């Protein structure tokens, strides 16, 4: 059974950093695209960043230059390094591993940026 588990969320002050992890189990994900999404209260889930199986990355304009996505295929894990966090980054963050029509989602981890 495939499972994705996010970790690393928490409460931080503006300007601080967090590193989120998304660990997959139950399969190997080397051919999968790994994507981070976030959803703030009362808003739709939005794309944050993705990394393909070849290592190509894409970012939402709102996080470019502040967030970095990476992956460790040996550990079946995706990472999201978040620097210079802003209050508007507050949301539940979700990871998704996808290939063709197959999508696996994690349960989410909360990030709160507040002074």
Buried (B, 14 or more C-beta within 10 A) or exposed (E): EEEBBBEBBEEBEEEEEBBBBBBBEEBEBEEBBBBBBBBBEEEEBEBBBBBBBEEEEBBBEBBEEBBBBBBEBEEBBBBBBBBEBEEEBBBBBBBBBBEEEEEBBBEBBEBBBEE
